[in-house]
Every structure is written in C-alpha cells, then in structure tokens.
C-alpha cells in the first residue's frame, strides 16, 4: 500500500461500496457474470467488518425497467425483446444471499427508481444507478458527504464495467480509494495495475478487515 499521504486510506472515515451484487448477476444465473458467486463470501466478510466497525455501507444496484427504457444503449435491444434482468420487483433484482444483515428489507424499487437512498440497516443503504458509474445521476456523493466519508472501499460485480467506472468517478471527486481485489468478479492483473496508476490502493479482504479493527 502506498505511503503517499494523499492516498493512504482514512479508515475512520471510510465507507464500503458494493456494486451490482444482485441475484441475476450471480455466476449461475442466465445473464450472470462469471466469478460473482465465488466472491460473495468475501463480500459478506467485508460487510460484516464494516458493520462491526460502525462504518457505512452502500449497496449500488441496477433495476432495468421492462422494455429497457432506463438501461444503457448496449442493453436496450436485449431488454426490448422481452428479456427480464434485475427487473423491478423480481427475485433476481434482490441483493445476493449473505450480503445483508438479518432482518434487512427487500429493495424498495419505487423509492430507488425515484433517486432516493433506501436504508437497509444502521448506516447501511441501497442506491439505484442508471448507468455504469455509481455517481452518475445518483445521490451517492450527497450521502457520503452527509456521513463525512473521504475514503471508499469498492468491491462487487464485473470490475471492467461498473466498479471501474465508479472508481474513476470517485477519483475525479478526490476520494481516497481502496479496491478489494479478492471480493471482485472479472478482475485482472492488467486492470489492477491500471487503476493503481490513478492512486487506487489494492488490498485483500483480510487486509481490509484487519484495517477496520
């Protein structure tokens, strides 16, 4: 980890942000992402460590409306043909088993699609994003500012797309950034090296859990 004082994580003002860890994106699902189911245990450990440390957690989710009108252009043809992926109200849109605390409510699609955070537990939230990046047309920055966050730990589904886009957006907003390299699907040494070049700290789940203590 870098010793550059502009990059070193501030663990007492850090939040965990998970990206697209939803049932329809699990490895075994028809439109799933290979390697996602396999990292859910590590994601669960991270989430539990942040709960114990009383640090915020934000689960970023996708919700594709029937027909795909609110989806990225690259997905609209698929969804317009009747395919249902993370459709509002569907079981597949819910967060993966083992990620949330006991007693957490299901996703409130109406609230999320209206651009409002949903509280899932103490200091734990869900936010809907309409595109790749977690900051694009979402209340994420406002929520993090309210919680006095300056460091973000990213983990979740499909590193080349949504996590990486979210990392770039976070860098543009001067957050200190940590990437949980073993709690992320579709990661690669080349990709990790590239984000390290913009100041992202590459740590394992064990290292992050230890740091939160």
N, C-alpha and C positions, 0 to 999 in steps of 0.2 A: 504494500500500500504506500502511496506517495506520502512524503513528509512535507510537501508544499502546504503551507498554512492556508492557502486559498482553496485547497481541495480536500483537506482532511475532514472526514465526516464529524459533525457535531451530534453525538448520539443522544444527548439530552434534548435536542430539538429536531429529531428525525421522525419521519413517517414511513410506513411501509405502503407501497402502492402495487397492487396486483393487477395484472392486465388480462382480461378475457378468459378467466379460468372458469368457463361455463361448460355444462354437460355436453352440449352439442359440439364443443371443440376438443373433447377428450379423445384420446387416440383411437378408441374402438368405435367411435360414432361415424356414421356415413360421411359426414363432412368434417371429421375431426382432424387434428394436427398431430402427426406422429411425435411421440415423446412427451405429450402433455400429461397423460395419465401417470406416467412414470415419475414426474416431478411433483405430483400433488402431495405426497408425504413431506417433502422438503418445504413446500409452501405452507403446509399446516404447521410445521415446526416454527417457521418464521412468524406466522401469525400469532401463535401461542406465545412466543418470546416477546413480541411487541405488546400483547395484552398484559403479560406479567409485568413488563416494564412500564405499563400505563402510557404507552406511546400510541399515536393514532395509526389507524389502518384504513386505507381507501381501496375498495374493490371497483375497478373500472370495468364496465360491461358494454356489450353490444346488444341491441334489440332491433332486428330487421323487421319492419312492418310488412304485412302481406303485399306482394307485388314489388317490393323493393324500392319504393319511392324515397326512403330516407337512407338508402345504402350508397356505398361508393359506386362509381360508374362501372367498375370492373365486376361487381356482383349483381348488377340490376337485371341483366338478361337471365341469369340463373333463377333469381327470385321471381321475376315476372312470369317465368314458365311454371310457377306453382310450387317450387321447392321452398320448404319451410326450414329455416336455420335460425336459431335463437329468436324465434318469433315471440312477441309479447304474449305472456300468459302460458306459454308452453313449458313442459318439464325441461326441455333442452335449454331453455334460456336461464335456468337457475344456476347458481354457483355450484361448483363441484362438491360432492360429499367430502367432509373432512376439513373444509376450508373455514367454515364459520363456527362460532361458538354455539353451544347448546342453547336452544330456545330462540335463535335468531329467526326473524320473519322471512317469508319469501319476498322476492323482489316486487316492489310496487311499481308496475310498469307505467301507470298513469303519471305518478309523481316523477319518475326518472325521465320519461319522454318529454315532460314539461321543463326539463332542465334543472331540477331540484335534487339536492343530495337526499338520500334516504338513510336514516340512522338504523343500523343493524344491531347495535350494542353500544356499550360505553366506548366512546372515541372510535367507533367503527362505522364506516359508511359505504354506500354504493353510489356510483355516479355513472350515468349513461354518456357514452361518447359516440358522435355520429360519423366519425372518420378515424383514420389510423391513430392520430396523436391524442393523448389523454387531456391535453389542454385546449384543443380546438373546439370552440363553441360549447365549453363546459364550465361548470362553477368550480373546477378543481383549484385554481390559483386562489380564488376568494376563500375557499375552505381552508387551504393550507396557511394563508395569511392570517386568518382568524385564529388558527391553532398555533401561530408563531413557529412555523416549520421553516427551516432553511436547508435541511438535508433530506433527500428522498432515496429510499431503497426500492429498486424496481425488481420485480420478478413476474413470471407468468407465461403466457402463451405466445409462441411464434415470434421469437426475437427479431428476425429480419423485418417484420412489418410493424405491428403496433408497439411493442416495447421499444424498438429502436427509434421510431418516430417520436414517442413520448420522451425518450432520453434527450433527443435533440431539442425538443421544445423546452424541457426543463433546463438544459444548458443555456439556452437563449434567455432564460429568466433568472440566471445566476444562482440556481440551486446547486448545492454540493450533492453529488450523485454517486450512489453505490449500486452495482449490478450484482445480484445473487446468481452466480454463474451456474450453479447446480440446481437452481429452482426455476429453470427457464427452458422451454422447449425450442428446438431448432437453433440452439447456439452453435457457434463455430469459433475456432481459434482466430481466423481472419477477422470475423466480426468483432470479437472481443478486443483484438488489437486496435481496430479502427476506433471503437468508442473510447478506449483507453487514451487514444491520441487527443481526444477533446476533454480529458480530465476525469473520466469516469473511473471510479475505484472498483476493481474486480475482486470480490470476496466470495467465499463459500458460505453455505448456510451455517456451518459450525462456527466460522469466524464471526459472522453477524450475530448469531445467538450469544456468543461469548461477549461481544462488544456491548450488547444491550444490557448485560448484567452489571 
